[in-house]
Amino acid sequence: MNKAFLSCKAIDFKRGLSEATIAHATIKRTMLELAERTFLLADPSKFGVRSVAYFGQLQAIDVVIVDETTDANAMSALQETAIEVEVATAEVVVHSEQEASD
């Protein structure tokens, strides 16, 4: 597997990534092991919380994709891990019908 895009239930900066069920954690652990490059999509509600089943360390992720509402503390903690962080912004792109038919 070249790339894996995944999410998680919770991100604890000391303990790692976790899921709500062992089944989900097992699948995501396998994805981390098999992928050459891993991307974690995380909204602000995931940071600084814990869930039931841990499946990996944050350092196992190559790129964390967050949105522009992620708080400064979470961004600072992510930057301290030396993991690449991408901030997704909300852009609205409107195409005309003429462009769509070209």
Secondary structure as GFF3:
##gff-version 3
##sequence-region A 1 102
A	DSSP	beta_strand	3	6	.	.	.	ID=ss1
A	DSSP	beta_strand	10	12	.	.	.	ID=ss2
A	DSSP	beta_strand	16	19	.	.	.	ID=ss3
A	DSSP	alpha_helix	22	34	.	.	.	ID=ss4
A	DSSP	beta_strand	37	41	.	.	.	ID=ss5
A	DSSP	three_ten_helix	44	46	.	.	.	ID=ss6
A	DSSP	beta_strand	53	56	.	.	.	ID=ss7
A	DSSP	three_ten_helix	58	60	.	.	.	ID=ss8
A	DSSP	beta_strand	63	67	.	.	.	ID=ss9
A	DSSP	alpha_helix	72	80	.	.	.	ID=ss10
A	DSSP	beta_strand	84	88	.	.	.	ID=ss11
A	DSSP	alpha_helix	97	101	.	.	.	ID=ss12
###
